[in-house]
Amino acid sequence: MKSPVIKHSIILNGHKTSVSLEDQFWDGLREIAARDNVAVSALVERIDHGRSSHNLSSAIRVFVLAHFRARTGQQNLPGDRSNRNVSA
């Protein structure tokens, strides 16, 4: 059975690292990078510099979710227990 989590190698701050995300998050990340006219690795660096305590994969998921929430004007999803704003 194929795992829904896909590991990709990227260059982050000049070093090769691996990030594991579901296909849908990779697709969202690529879409955001293309829209911003930046490389995926540059976008991941921006996410990495802006994160506080999440691991990188979680920080990317939160970033992608926040980006698409902002595009749809949706502030909170059902079951969202966080009251903090995450900017994309």
C-alpha positions, 0 to 999 in steps of 0.5 A: 500500500502506497503511503500518502506521505511523500518525502522530498529532498530540498535545499534549505539554508544551503543544506540538503534536507528531507521534508515529508508531506502528503501530496495535497500539501506538496501541490498546495506548496507548489501552487503558492510558490508559483503564484509568488514566482519563487522556488519551492525551496525559497518558500520553505526557507521563508516558512522555516524562518517564520516558524516558532515551535512546529517541526518543519513539516507541520509548519508547512502544513499550517502555512498552506492551510492558512494561505488557502483559508485566507484566499477563501476568506475563511477564518476558522475551520470546524474543530479549530481550537487555536485563536491565533492568527497565522499569516500566509 
